[in-house]
Amino acid sequence: MALNNTYDARLQQETAVGAGVQILLLALLGTAIGMGVAGWLSGLAFAFATWAVLSRALHRSALRSFGPANRVTLGRAALVGGVTALVADSFQSAPPVTLLVGLTAVALLLDGVDGKVARRTGTCSALGARFDMEVDAFLILVLSVYVSTLLGPWVLLIGAMRYAFVAAAHFAPWLNAPLPPSFARKTVAAVQGMALL
């Protein structure tokens, strides 16, 4: 039991470091651009929600180590939190588009890294795959919110797809079954992110 508590404490430390990095990024963004209340609140809410959900998922999982791939995904999540803050702030003032594009581009590039790291280090896990997918889905949602202000509300459909699928699974439980690996699904997600970028 004590060994499990040690592993759990180490995993919780990793998620706390991730939340700390997220807050540091928000502080840097706030200093650089004078981010408003909406940006700060959105960024902090994202950091807290990511920490809480990930901590609970890690506690329930059988993982003994957070692993290098999950660290990459946690770094991407911090970038997505920065993008979230910038998009929320954009409703009050014009966002620094170069900064928004830069954070998004790095997050999208790192999306191709975490899976490779997991395979090379033998640290693939269901939790890691789900963490990666949820970070991707949220980034697409946030980007679709921003782009919808320029192109119209129909763009929100792109970001809402994952969440519509989750909602549908409550009424049709067979949708919760594991999906076989699919290059087409990965390609569609990558194209969505790049198109919104």
Helices and strands as residue ranges (DSSP letters): H 2-33, H 37-60, H 68-89, H 97-121, H 126-151, G 153-155, H 156-171, G 173-176, H 183-196
